[in-house]
Amino acid sequence: MSSTKKIAAVDLFCGAGGLTHGLIKAGIDVRVGIDLDPACHYPIEKNNNTRFIKADVSQLTPLEILSIFKNSEINLMAGCAPCQPFSSYSRSTKQHKAHKDWGLLSSFSDLAIKVKPTLVTMENVPPLRNQEIFKNFVSQLIAHGYFVDFKVVKCTKIGLPQSRQRLVLVASSLGPITLPDTYISAKTVRETISDLPAISAGSSHSQDPLHAAASLSELNLARIRHSKPGGTWRDWPEELRAPCHVRDSGSTYPSVYGRMEWDEPAPTITTQCYGFGNGRFGHPEQDRAISLREAAMLQSFPKEYSFSPAGTRINFNNLGRLIGNAVPVVLGEYIGKTLVEHVRTA
């Protein structure tokens, strides 16, 4: 197949644009990003040559998706349905099925079968691969003539400075397709954020409002001053330990109130990554949690990526949600390059 054929894509559940940005870097024309969250409008359109549509994916029709693909030779339907119902934090199948987001993967799979794009990709949390809803999706794709590959990608192996793992699926109507085992080498926290200027807890940098760190109580400031990179709360004096730490149930959570290590990847960045007590989110040497900008860069967003208009008040909850829920840009690029190479050689 000619290498000049451009892939046109729609990104469902687009969020702040991590997948979109990565696909674009790989050479894919992401025409539209769709999400129910209006906060996604600004980052998608500001940082990408992509139009945003606020819509509930479960209410979309095949015709609406097909209109986006108008005049395209090769089209791609991409997306990451919210992962909460499939997360390891959800303890039972009953909880999974009761979750309001349970049906969103079904909506994505139904659209894929009805639209019949040339290519399909999705990513989600690794536990999803054991769920019937995912197995049925794969079976339906195969039954409708798609070649399918999926695997759990260790993101440190594709250049993400974070120990994140994601289930990635690619499907093609053109022929067999395979996700490569490796892409580029792992990066460290130091390589990613060490050149950012120092700030203190509760402050932000004058030239970059997103380089903002949440405030710390006097108690947590004392705790972080006694925290060692890669260490645990067990490094603290007894009087700084919380009652939950000394109970037996607390012994299994040593990474809360932890500092990152400079020369290792970061832990998985979550929606609560701006809080020192929410995981190993302490800065390696400064007495604060990582800033929102540092979190975004550890998610492989470019340093200049904008998440909210200039002058907007920094809301840690909202921006932490956008950053923590995002598909890492390098994962989007890894997927995109896989698809571009497949189209070139199919």
C-alpha contacts under 8 A as a table, 3 or more apart, distances in Angstrom:
res1	aa1	res2	aa2	distance
1	M	343	V	6.69
1	M	344	R	5.69
1	M	345	T	6.08
1	M	346	A	5.66
2	S	5	K	5.99
2	S	344	R	6.09
3	S	6	K	7.98
3	S	343	V	7.22
3	S	344	R	4.61
3	S	345	T	7.82
5	K	73	E	6.71
5	K	74	I	7.01
6	K	28	I	6.78
6	K	29	D	7.17
6	K	72	S	7.59
6	K	73	E	7.05
6	K	74	I	6.50
7	I	28	I	5.30
7	I	29	D	6.01
7	I	72	S	7.31
7	I	73	E	7.21
7	I	74	I	4.90
7	I	75	N	5.40
7	I	76	L	6.69
7	I	340	V	7.57
8	A	28	I	6.30
8	A	29	D	4.77
8	A	30	V	5.87
8	A	31	R	6.58
8	A	69	F	6.56
8	A	72	S	6.12
8	A	73	E	7.88
8	A	74	I	6.26
8	A	75	N	4.75
8	A	76	L	6.05
9	A	28	I	7.00
9	A	29	D	5.95
9	A	30	V	4.48
9	A	31	R	5.88
9	A	32	V	7.24
9	A	69	F	7.41
9	A	75	N	5.66
9	A	76	L	4.50
9	A	77	M	5.81
9	A	78	A	7.02
10	V	30	V	5.73
10	V	31	R	5.94
10	V	32	V	5.06
10	V	33	G	5.98
10	V	34	I	7.67
10	V	65	I	7.69
10	V	68	I	7.35
10	V	76	L	6.53
10	V	77	M	5.35
10	V	78	A	6.12
11	D	14	C	5.31
11	D	19	L	7.63
11	D	20	T	6.53
11	D	30	V	7.04
11	D	32	V	6.34
11	D	33	G	4.71
11	D	34	I	6.18
11	D	77	M	6.50
11	D	78	A	4.88
11	D	79	G	5.33
12	L	33	G	6.06
12	L	34	I	4.92
12	L	35	D	6.45
12	L	57	V	7.04
12	L	77	M	7.57
12	L	78	A	6.08
12	L	79	G	4.55
12	L	80	C	6.96
12	L	81	A	7.84
13	F	33	G	7.43
13	F	34	I	5.72
13	F	35	D	4.73
13	F	36	L	7.57
13	F	57	V	7.46
13	F	79	G	5.74
13	F	80	C	5.85
13	F	81	A	6.02
13	F	82	P	7.60
14	C	17	G	5.61
14	C	18	G	7.73
14	C	19	L	7.11
14	C	20	T	7.04
14	C	33	G	5.28
14	C	34	I	5.60
14	C	35	D	5.66
14	C	40	C	7.55
14	C	44	I	7.99
14	C	79	G	6.77
14	C	80	C	7.47
15	G	18	G	7.46
15	G	35	D	6.39
15	G	37	D	7.53
15	G	40	C	5.37
15	G	44	I	7.87
15	G	322	L	6.56
15	G	325	N	7.39
15	G	326	A	6.14
16	A	39	A	7.93
16	A	40	C	5.03
16	A	41	H	7.88
16	A	43	P	5.51
16	A	44	I	5.89
16	A	307	F	7.23
16	A	322	L	5.78
16	A	323	I	7.15
16	A	326	A	6.23
17	G	20	T	4.90
17	G	21	H	5.76
17	G	33	G	7.80
17	G	40	C	7.65
17	G	43	P	6.71
17	G	44	I	5.26
17	G	48	N	7.97
17	G	326	A	7.04
17	G	327	V	7.64
18	G	21	H	5.25
18	G	22	G	6.22
18	G	301	F	7.05
18	G	326	A	5.53
18	G	327	V	4.83
18	G	328	P	5.38
18	G	329	V	4.62
18	G	332	G	6.73
19	L	22	G	5.16
19	L	23	L	6.08
19	L	326	A	7.62
19	L	327	V	5.33
19	L	328	P	6.77
19	L	329	V	5.78
19	L	331	L	7.29
19	L	332	G	4.41
19	L	333	E	7.54
20	T	23	L	5.22
20	T	24	I	6.16
20	T	30	V	6.37
20	T	33	G	7.46
20	T	44	I	7.90
20	T	48	N	7.63
20	T	329	V	7.93
20	T	332	G	7.00
21	H	24	I	5.15
21	H	25	K	6.23
21	H	47	N	7.84
21	H	48	N	6.51
21	H	329	V	6.15
21	H	332	G	7.15
21	H	333	E	7.73
22	G	25	K	5.06
22	G	26	A	6.37
22	G	328	P	7.94
22	G	329	V	4.62
22	G	330	V	5.98
22	G	331	L	6.94
22	G	332	G	4.11
22	G	333	E	3.94
22	G	334	Y	7.58
22	G	336	G	6.89
23	L	26	A	5.06
23	L	27	G	6.56
23	L	28	I	5.42
23	L	29	D	7.75
23	L	30	V	7.22
23	L	332	G	5.36
23	L	333	E	5.14
23	L	335	I	7.21
23	L	336	G	4.70
23	L	337	K	7.68
24	I	27	G	5.08
24	I	28	I	4.83
24	I	29	D	6.10
24	I	30	V	6.48
24	I	48	N	7.92
24	I	333	E	7.61
24	I	336	G	7.75
25	K	28	I	7.31
25	K	333	E	6.16
25	K	336	G	7.96
26	A	333	E	5.37
26	A	334	Y	7.79
26	A	336	G	5.16
26	A	337	K	5.17
26	A	340	V	7.34
27	G	336	G	7.44
27	G	337	K	7.75
27	G	340	V	7.38
28	I	336	G	6.90
28	I	340	V	7.55
30	V	33	G	7.47
30	V	49	N	7.69
30	V	50	T	6.09
31	R	49	N	7.56
31	R	50	T	5.13
31	R	51	R	6.25
31	R	68	I	7.09
32	V	50	T	5.36
32	V	51	R	4.74
32	V	52	F	5.67
32	V	53	I	7.02
32	V	68	I	7.32
33	G	44	I	7.05
33	G	50	T	6.72
33	G	51	R	6.22
33	G	52	F	4.89
33	G	53	I	6.28
34	I	52	F	5.89
34	I	53	I	4.88
34	I	54	K	5.85
34	I	55	A	6.22
34	I	57	V	7.53
35	D	38	P	7.41
35	D	40	C	7.03
35	D	52	F	7.87
35	D	53	I	6.71
35	D	54	K	5.29
35	D	55	A	5.63
35	D	56	D	6.62
35	D	57	V	7.23
36	L	54	K	5.15
36	L	55	A	4.88
36	L	56	D	5.17
36	L	57	V	7.60
37	D	40	C	5.87
37	D	41	H	7.91
37	D	54	K	6.85
38	P	41	H	5.55
38	P	54	K	6.30
39	A	42	Y	6.60
39	A	43	P	7.91
40	C	43	P	5.79
40	C	44	I	6.11
40	C	52	F	7.91
40	C	322	L	7.76
41	H	44	I	5.55
41	H	45	E	6.27
41	H	52	F	5.63
41	H	53	I	7.62
41	H	54	K	7.60
42	Y	45	E	5.52
42	Y	46	K	5.70
42	Y	307	F	6.79
42	Y	308	S	6.30
42	Y	309	P	7.29
43	P	46	K	5.15
43	P	47	N	5.85
43	P	48	N	7.89
43	P	305	Y	7.85
43	P	306	S	6.02
43	P	307	F	4.87
43	P	308	S	6.63
44	I	47	N	5.87
44	I	48	N	5.80
44	I	50	T	6.56
44	I	51	R	7.35
44	I	52	F	6.51
45	E	48	N	5.42
45	E	49	N	6.43
45	E	50	T	5.55
45	E	51	R	5.89
45	E	52	F	6.44
46	K	49	N	7.84
46	K	306	S	7.13
47	N	305	Y	6.43
47	N	306	S	6.80
55	A	59	Q	7.55
55	A	60	L	7.48
56	D	59	Q	5.40
56	D	60	L	6.76
57	V	60	L	5.22
57	V	104	L	7.27
57	V	107	S	6.79
57	V	108	F	7.34
58	S	103	G	7.89
58	S	104	L	6.29
58	S	107	S	5.16
58	S	108	F	7.64
60	L	64	E	6.62
60	L	65	I	7.68
61	T	64	E	5.38
61	T	65	I	6.87
61	T	111	L	7.41
62	P	65	I	5.25
62	P	66	L	6.11
62	P	111	L	6.07
62	P	114	K	6.24
62	P	115	V	5.34
63	L	66	L	4.93
63	L	67	S	6.07
63	L	115	V	7.76
64	E	67	S	5.30
64	E	68	I	6.84
65	I	68	I	5.32
65	I	69	F	6.80
65	I	115	V	7.16
66	L	69	F	5.10
66	L	70	K	6.51
66	L	115	V	6.62
67	S	70	K	5.24
69	F	72	S	5.52
69	F	75	N	6.39
72	S	75	N	6.34
74	I	117	P	7.80
74	I	118	T	5.83
74	I	119	L	7.69
75	N	117	P	5.47
75	N	118	T	5.25
75	N	119	L	6.18
76	L	117	P	5.77
76	L	118	T	6.07
76	L	119	L	4.56
76	L	120	V	5.54
76	L	121	T	7.55
77	M	112	A	7.05
77	M	117	P	6.36
77	M	119	L	6.41
77	M	120	V	4.94
77	M	121	T	6.50
78	A	120	V	5.82
78	A	121	T	4.81
78	A	122	M	5.66
79	G	108	F	7.75
79	G	121	T	6.63
79	G	122	M	4.97
79	G	123	E	6.92
80	C	83	C	7.82
80	C	122	M	5.42
80	C	123	E	5.21
80	C	124	N	5.97
80	C	327	V	7.88
81	A	101	D	8.00
81	A	104	L	6.03
81	A	105	L	5.66
81	A	108	F	7.63
81	A	123	E	7.92
81	A	124	N	7.10
82	P	85	P	7.67
82	P	101	D	6.54
82	P	104	L	7.52
82	P	124	N	7.83
83	C	86	F	5.43
83	C	87	S	5.95
83	C	124	N	6.06
83	C	125	V	6.24
84	Q	87	S	5.13
84	Q	89	Y	7.81
84	Q	90	S	7.33
84	Q	101	D	7.42
85	P	90	S	6.32
85	P	95	Q	7.42
85	P	96	H	4.69
85	P	97	K	7.39
85	P	99	H	5.80
85	P	101	D	6.50
85	P	102	W	5.95
86	F	90	S	6.70
86	F	96	H	6.43
86	F	125	V	6.74
86	F	127	P	6.14
86	F	128	L	5.45
87	S	90	S	5.59
87	S	125	V	6.30
87	S	127	P	6.59
87	S	128	L	7.74
88	S	91	R	6.66
88	S	127	P	6.88
90	S	95	Q	6.36
90	S	96	H	6.51
91	R	95	Q	6.83
91	R	96	H	7.98
92	S	95	Q	5.20
92	S	96	H	6.35
93	T	96	H	4.82
93	T	97	K	6.19
94	K	97	K	5.33
94	K	98	A	6.19
95	Q	98	A	5.13
95	Q	99	H	6.29
96	H	99	H	5.45
96	H	102	W	6.64
97	K	102	W	5.84
98	A	102	W	7.24
99	H	102	W	5.45
100	K	103	G	7.17
101	D	104	L	5.47
101	D	105	L	7.97
102	W	105	L	6.77
102	W	106	S	7.78
103	G	106	S	5.10
103	G	107	S	6.28
104	L	107	S	4.91
104	L	108	F	6.27
105	L	108	F	4.98
105	L	109	S	6.16
105	L	133	I	7.76
106	S	109	S	5.08
106	S	110	D	5.96
106	S	133	I	7.27
106	S	137	F	7.90
107	S	110	D	5.15
107	S	111	L	6.18
108	F	111	L	5.27
108	F	112	A	6.25
109	S	112	A	5.04
109	S	113	I	6.31
109	S	137	F	6.06
110	D	113	I	5.31
110	D	114	K	6.25
111	L	114	K	5.14
111	L	115	V	5.74
112	A	115	V	5.30
112	A	116	K	5.69
112	A	117	P	6.72
112	A	120	V	7.23
113	I	116	K	5.38
113	I	140	Q	7.54
113	I	141	L	6.96
113	I	144	H	7.26
117	P	120	V	6.76
118	T	172	S	5.91
118	T	173	S	5.45
118	T	174	L	7.08
119	L	170	V	7.37
119	L	171	A	5.61
119	L	172	S	4.60
119	L	173	S	6.60
119	L	339	L	7.94
120	V	169	L	7.91
120	V	170	V	5.73
120	V	171	A	5.00
120	V	172	S	6.54
121	T	168	V	7.35
121	T	169	L	5.39
121	T	170	V	4.46
121	T	171	A	6.32
121	T	335	I	7.96
122	M	168	V	5.95
122	M	169	L	5.32
122	M	170	V	6.85
123	E	166	R	6.48
123	E	167	L	5.35
123	E	168	V	4.37
123	E	169	L	6.21
124	N	128	L	6.99
124	N	166	R	5.72
124	N	167	L	5.15
124	N	168	V	6.71
125	V	128	L	5.92
125	V	165	Q	7.28
125	V	166	R	5.12
125	V	167	L	5.50
126	P	129	R	6.05
126	P	152	V	6.14
126	P	165	Q	6.96
126	P	166	R	5.54
126	P	167	L	4.76
127	P	130	N	5.84
127	P	131	Q	7.37
128	L	131	Q	5.30
128	L	134	F	6.45
128	L	167	L	7.60
129	R	134	F	5.95
129	R	135	K	7.01
129	R	167	L	7.33
130	N	134	F	7.37
130	N	135	K	7.46
131	Q	134	F	5.57
131	Q	135	K	6.51
132	E	135	K	4.96
132	E	136	N	5.92
133	I	136	N	5.24
133	I	137	F	6.28
134	F	137	F	4.99
134	F	138	V	6.35
135	K	138	V	5.24
135	K	139	S	6.23
136	N	139	S	4.98
136	N	140	Q	6.06
137	F	140	Q	5.15
137	F	141	L	6.25
138	V	141	L	5.19
138	V	142	I	6.30
138	V	148	V	7.21
139	S	142	I	5.21
139	S	143	A	6.08
140	Q	143	A	4.98
140	Q	144	H	6.19
141	L	144	H	5.20
141	L	145	G	6.60
141	L	146	Y	5.33
141	L	147	F	7.64
141	L	148	V	7.43
141	L	171	A	7.62
142	I	145	G	5.29
142	I	146	Y	4.85
142	I	147	F	6.19
142	I	148	V	6.91
143	A	146	Y	7.29
145	G	173	S	6.23
146	Y	171	A	5.93
146	Y	172	S	5.23
146	Y	173	S	4.64
146	Y	174	L	7.80
146	Y	175	G	7.67
147	F	171	A	5.44
147	F	172	S	5.26
147	F	173	S	6.23
147	F	174	L	7.83
147	F	175	G	6.05
147	F	176	P	5.23
147	F	177	I	6.48
148	V	169	L	7.26
148	V	170	V	5.90
148	V	171	A	4.34
148	V	172	S	6.64
148	V	176	P	7.24
148	V	177	I	6.61
148	V	178	T	7.91
149	D	169	L	5.85
149	D	170	V	5.54
149	D	171	A	6.43
149	D	177	I	6.44
149	D	178	T	5.71
149	D	179	L	6.72
150	F	167	L	7.08
150	F	168	V	5.44
150	F	169	L	4.15
150	F	170	V	6.26
150	F	179	L	7.13
151	K	167	L	5.72
151	K	168	V	5.64
151	K	169	L	6.77
151	K	179	L	7.54
152	V	165	Q	6.49
152	V	166	R	5.44
152	V	167	L	4.30
152	V	168	V	6.20
153	V	157	K	7.87
153	V	165	Q	5.57
153	V	166	R	5.35
153	V	167	L	6.17
153	V	168	V	6.79
154	K	157	K	5.74
154	K	158	I	7.44
154	K	163	S	7.28
154	K	164	R	6.41
154	K	165	Q	4.69
154	K	166	R	6.88
155	C	158	I	5.27
155	C	159	G	6.63
155	C	160	L	5.39
155	C	161	P	7.95
155	C	162	Q	6.99
155	C	163	S	6.47
155	C	164	R	5.48
155	C	165	Q	5.70
155	C	166	R	7.41
155	C	331	L	7.15
156	T	159	G	5.39
156	T	160	L	4.95
156	T	161	P	6.12
156	T	162	Q	6.11
156	T	163	S	5.90
156	T	164	R	7.19
156	T	185	S	7.20
156	T	186	A	4.71
156	T	187	K	7.10
156	T	265	P	7.38
157	K	160	L	7.26
157	K	182	T	5.89
157	K	183	Y	6.65
157	K	184	I	6.31
157	K	185	S	5.63
157	K	186	A	5.44
158	I	182	T	6.06
158	I	183	Y	4.78
158	I	184	I	4.85
158	I	185	S	6.16
158	I	186	A	6.54
158	I	330	V	7.12
158	I	331	L	7.21
158	I	334	Y	7.19
159	G	183	Y	7.38
159	G	184	I	5.26
159	G	185	S	5.18
159	G	186	A	4.41
159	G	187	K	5.69
159	G	330	V	6.88
160	L	163	S	7.80
160	L	186	A	6.13
160	L	187	K	6.16
160	L	265	P	7.90
160	L	298	L	7.28
160	L	299	Q	7.16
160	L	300	S	6.58
160	L	328	P	7.67
160	L	330	V	6.44
160	L	331	L	7.76
161	P	186	A	6.25
161	P	187	K	4.58
161	P	188	T	5.09
161	P	189	V	6.15
161	P	192	T	7.15
161	P	264	E	7.87
161	P	265	P	4.62
161	P	266	A	6.00
161	P	298	L	5.79
161	P	299	Q	7.59
161	P	300	S	7.67
162	Q	187	K	7.94
162	Q	188	T	7.72
162	Q	189	V	7.99
162	Q	265	P	4.60
162	Q	266	A	4.30
162	Q	267	P	5.39
162	Q	268	T	5.74
162	Q	269	I	7.37
162	Q	298	L	6.53
162	Q	299	Q	7.51
163	S	265	P	6.15
163	S	266	A	6.18
163	S	267	P	5.15
163	S	268	T	5.42
164	R	267	P	7.10
164	R	268	T	4.95
164	R	269	I	7.78
170	V	177	I	7.40
170	V	178	T	7.82
170	V	179	L	7.54
171	A	177	I	6.96
172	S	175	G	6.19
172	S	176	P	7.14
172	S	177	I	6.69
174	L	343	V	7.72
174	L	346	A	6.32
175	G	346	A	6.40
177	I	342	H	6.59
178	T	338	T	7.87
179	L	335	I	7.89
179	L	338	T	6.54
180	P	183	Y	7.26
180	P	338	T	7.41
183	Y	334	Y	7.18
186	A	265	P	7.61
187	K	191	E	6.42
187	K	192	T	7.30
187	K	264	E	7.69
187	K	265	P	6.37
188	T	191	E	5.27
188	T	192	T	6.39
188	T	262	W	6.68
188	T	263	D	5.28
188	T	264	E	4.86
188	T	265	P	4.50
188	T	266	A	7.21
189	V	192	T	5.14
189	V	193	I	6.09
189	V	194	S	7.32
189	V	260	M	7.76
189	V	261	E	7.00
189	V	262	W	5.12
189	V	263	D	6.16
189	V	264	E	6.11
189	V	265	P	5.47
189	V	266	A	5.99
189	V	298	L	7.38
190	R	193	I	5.75
190	R	194	S	4.93
190	R	262	W	4.74
190	R	263	D	5.90
190	R	264	E	7.93
191	E	194	S	6.39
192	T	195	D	7.81
192	T	297	M	6.70
192	T	298	L	6.65
193	I	196	L	5.74
193	I	294	E	6.03
193	I	297	M	7.07
193	I	298	L	7.68
197	P	205	H	7.73
198	A	286	Q	7.41
199	I	203	S	6.41
199	I	204	S	6.48
199	I	205	H	6.70
199	I	212	A	7.74
199	I	213	A	7.53
199	I	286	Q	7.86
200	S	203	S	5.63
200	S	204	S	7.74
200	S	213	A	7.01
200	S	286	Q	7.36
200	S	287	D	6.90
200	S	288	R	6.43
201	A	213	A	5.25
201	A	214	A	5.69
201	A	215	S	4.74
201	A	216	L	6.12
201	A	287	D	6.90
201	A	288	R	4.93
201	A	289	A	7.24
202	G	212	A	7.30
202	G	213	A	5.39
202	G	214	A	4.78
202	G	215	S	3.66
202	G	216	L	6.92
203	S	212	A	5.76
203	S	213	A	5.81
203	S	214	A	7.28
203	S	215	S	7.41
204	S	208	D	7.41
204	S	209	P	5.79
204	S	210	L	7.22
204	S	211	H	5.52
204	S	212	A	3.93
204	S	213	A	6.33
205	H	208	D	5.32
205	H	209	P	5.82
205	H	210	L	7.82
205	H	211	H	5.70
205	H	212	A	6.55
206	S	209	P	6.38
208	D	211	H	5.49
209	P	212	A	6.12
209	P	314	I	7.39
210	L	291	S	7.36
210	L	292	L	5.63
210	L	293	R	5.15
210	L	314	I	7.27
211	H	291	S	5.35
211	H	292	L	5.78
211	H	293	R	4.67
211	H	294	E	6.95
212	A	291	S	4.91
212	A	292	L	5.93
212	A	293	R	7.12
213	A	274	Y	6.92
213	A	288	R	6.82
213	A	289	A	6.30
213	A	290	I	6.29
213	A	291	S	4.42
213	A	292	L	6.85
214	A	274	Y	6.42
214	A	275	G	6.79
214	A	288	R	7.58
214	A	289	A	6.88
214	A	291	S	7.36
214	A	316	F	7.60
215	S	288	R	7.76
216	L	219	L	7.86
216	L	220	N	5.77
216	L	221	L	5.76
216	L	288	R	7.26
217	S	220	N	5.20
217	S	221	L	6.02
218	E	221	L	5.02
218	E	222	A	6.24
219	L	222	A	5.19
219	L	223	R	6.27
219	L	240	L	7.32
220	N	223	R	4.74
220	N	224	I	6.08
221	L	224	I	5.30
221	L	225	R	6.26
221	L	287	D	6.89
221	L	288	R	7.57
222	A	225	R	5.20
222	A	226	H	6.59
222	A	240	L	7.69
223	R	226	H	5.28
223	R	227	S	6.33
223	R	233	W	7.95
223	R	236	W	6.69
223	R	240	L	6.38
223	R	257	Y	7.90
224	I	227	S	4.83
224	I	257	Y	7.37
224	I	258	G	7.80
224	I	259	R	7.77
224	I	282	G	7.37
224	I	287	D	5.96
224	I	288	R	7.16
225	R	287	D	6.22
226	H	235	D	6.81
226	H	236	W	5.59
226	H	237	P	7.94
227	S	231	G	6.52
227	S	232	T	6.86
227	S	233	W	6.94
227	S	235	D	6.36
227	S	236	W	6.75
227	S	257	Y	7.94
227	S	258	G	6.60
227	S	259	R	6.52
228	K	231	G	4.90
228	K	232	T	7.30
228	K	235	D	7.31
228	K	258	G	7.55
228	K	259	R	6.28
228	K	284	P	7.93
229	P	258	G	7.20
229	P	259	R	4.67
229	P	260	M	5.34
229	P	261	E	4.85
229	P	262	W	7.71
229	P	284	P	5.51
229	P	285	E	7.56
230	G	258	G	6.76
230	G	259	R	5.82
230	G	260	M	5.72
230	G	261	E	5.42
231	G	234	R	7.77
231	G	235	D	6.81
231	G	255	S	7.63
231	G	258	G	6.27
231	G	259	R	6.87
232	T	235	D	5.85
232	T	254	P	5.37
232	T	255	S	5.74
232	T	256	V	7.32
232	T	257	Y	7.03
232	T	258	G	5.52
233	W	236	W	5.48
233	W	241	R	6.95
233	W	245	H	7.90
233	W	254	P	6.60
233	W	255	S	7.70
233	W	256	V	7.48
233	W	257	Y	6.45
233	W	258	G	6.97
234	R	237	P	7.87
234	R	241	R	7.96
234	R	254	P	7.78
236	W	240	L	6.23
236	W	241	R	6.79
237	P	240	L	5.69
237	P	241	R	7.09
238	E	241	R	5.51
241	R	245	H	6.37
241	R	246	V	7.35
242	A	245	H	5.37
242	A	246	V	7.07
243	P	246	V	5.59
243	P	247	R	6.66
244	C	247	R	5.39
244	C	249	S	7.38
244	C	250	G	5.43
245	H	248	D	7.76
245	H	249	S	7.70
245	H	250	G	4.48
245	H	251	S	6.27
246	V	250	G	6.29
246	V	251	S	7.01
247	R	250	G	5.39
247	R	251	S	6.95
248	D	251	S	5.47
248	D	252	T	7.89
249	S	252	T	6.39
250	G	253	Y	5.63
250	G	254	P	7.67
251	S	254	P	6.33
253	Y	256	V	6.18
254	P	258	G	7.87
255	S	258	G	5.22
255	S	279	G	5.62
255	S	280	R	5.28
256	V	276	F	7.71
256	V	277	G	5.54
256	V	278	N	5.72
256	V	279	G	4.01
256	V	280	R	5.59
257	Y	276	F	5.45
257	Y	277	G	4.42
257	Y	278	N	6.67
257	Y	279	G	5.81
257	Y	280	R	5.96
257	Y	281	F	7.24
257	Y	282	G	6.95
258	G	276	F	7.27
258	G	277	G	7.66
258	G	279	G	6.34
258	G	280	R	4.11
258	G	281	F	6.26
258	G	282	G	5.67
259	R	280	R	5.32
259	R	281	F	5.90
259	R	282	G	4.00
259	R	283	H	5.62
259	R	284	P	5.36
259	R	285	E	7.95
260	M	264	E	7.93
260	M	266	A	6.24
260	M	267	P	7.72
260	M	280	R	5.88
260	M	281	F	6.26
260	M	282	G	5.87
260	M	283	H	5.91
260	M	284	P	4.95
261	E	264	E	5.57
261	E	265	P	7.58
261	E	266	A	7.40
261	E	284	P	5.47
262	W	265	P	7.89
262	W	284	P	5.98
266	A	269	I	7.59
266	A	298	L	7.29
267	P	280	R	6.72
267	P	281	F	7.90
269	I	272	Q	7.99
269	I	273	C	5.82
269	I	295	A	6.83
269	I	298	L	7.56
269	I	299	Q	7.17
269	I	324	G	5.65
270	T	273	C	5.17
270	T	320	G	7.71
270	T	321	R	7.78
270	T	323	I	7.87
270	T	324	G	4.34
270	T	325	N	6.90
271	T	274	Y	7.95
271	T	317	N	7.72
271	T	320	G	4.82
271	T	321	R	4.42
271	T	322	L	7.33
271	T	323	I	6.73
271	T	324	G	4.08
271	T	325	N	6.28
272	Q	275	G	5.91
272	Q	278	N	6.31
272	Q	317	N	7.57
272	Q	320	G	6.10
272	Q	321	R	7.34
272	Q	324	G	7.34
273	C	276	F	7.60
273	C	278	N	6.68
273	C	279	G	7.27
273	C	281	F	5.90
273	C	289	A	7.98
273	C	290	I	7.41
273	C	295	A	7.05
273	C	320	G	6.81
273	C	324	G	7.22
274	Y	281	F	6.88
274	Y	289	A	5.86
274	Y	290	I	5.83
274	Y	291	S	6.16
274	Y	292	L	6.42
274	Y	295	A	7.63
274	Y	316	F	7.27
274	Y	320	G	6.81
275	G	278	N	5.40
275	G	279	G	7.72
275	G	281	F	6.74
275	G	289	A	5.94
275	G	290	I	7.93
276	F	279	G	6.67
276	F	280	R	7.22
276	F	281	F	5.39
276	F	282	G	5.35
276	F	288	R	7.03
276	F	289	A	4.82
276	F	290	I	7.92
277	G	280	R	7.84
277	G	281	F	7.64
278	N	281	F	7.05
281	F	289	A	5.53
281	F	290	I	6.01
282	G	287	D	7.54
282	G	288	R	5.89
282	G	289	A	4.14
282	G	290	I	5.86
283	H	286	Q	5.53
283	H	287	D	6.81
283	H	288	R	5.91
283	H	289	A	5.31
283	H	290	I	5.16
290	I	294	E	5.95
290	I	295	A	6.53
291	S	294	E	5.09
291	S	295	A	6.22
292	L	295	A	5.01
292	L	296	A	6.17
292	L	316	F	7.69
292	L	319	L	7.44
292	L	320	G	6.86
292	L	323	I	7.89
293	R	296	A	5.03
293	R	297	M	6.17
293	R	303	K	7.42
294	E	297	M	5.07
294	E	298	L	6.11
295	A	298	L	5.06
295	A	299	Q	6.30
295	A	323	I	7.13
295	A	324	G	7.89
296	A	299	Q	4.93
296	A	300	S	6.44
296	A	301	F	5.47
296	A	302	P	7.92
296	A	303	K	7.98
296	A	323	I	5.84
297	M	300	S	4.65
297	M	301	F	4.96
297	M	302	P	6.29
297	M	303	K	6.27
298	L	301	F	7.38
299	Q	323	I	7.46
299	Q	324	G	7.92
299	Q	326	A	7.71
299	Q	327	V	7.76
299	Q	328	P	4.88
299	Q	329	V	6.83
300	S	328	P	5.78
300	S	329	V	5.36
300	S	330	V	6.16
301	F	305	Y	6.33
301	F	328	P	7.17
301	F	329	V	5.87
302	P	305	Y	5.31
306	S	309	P	7.47
307	F	319	L	7.42
308	S	312	T	6.54
309	P	312	T	5.71
314	I	319	L	7.63
315	N	318	N	5.54
315	N	319	L	6.07
316	F	319	L	5.30
316	F	320	G	5.50
317	N	320	G	5.20
317	N	321	R	6.11
318	N	321	R	5.19
318	N	322	L	6.42
319	L	322	L	5.03
319	L	323	I	6.10
320	G	323	I	5.19
320	G	324	G	5.74
321	R	324	G	5.25
321	R	325	N	5.80
322	L	325	N	5.51
322	L	326	A	6.12
323	I	326	A	5.32
327	V	331	L	6.92
327	V	332	G	6.88
328	P	331	L	5.31
328	P	332	G	6.50
329	V	332	G	5.02
329	V	333	E	6.21
330	V	333	E	4.89
330	V	334	Y	6.01
331	L	334	Y	4.95
331	L	335	I	6.21
332	G	335	I	5.17
332	G	336	G	6.01
333	E	336	G	4.85
333	E	337	K	5.97
334	Y	337	K	5.35
334	Y	338	T	6.25
335	I	338	T	5.14
335	I	339	L	6.36
336	G	339	L	5.15
336	G	340	V	6.11
337	K	340	V	5.03
337	K	341	E	5.99
338	T	341	E	5.38
338	T	342	H	6.13
339	L	342	H	4.97
339	L	343	V	6.20
340	V	343	V	5.24
340	V	344	R	6.19
341	E	344	R	4.99
341	E	345	T	6.26
342	H	345	T	5.36
342	H	346	A	5.73
343	V	346	A	5.25
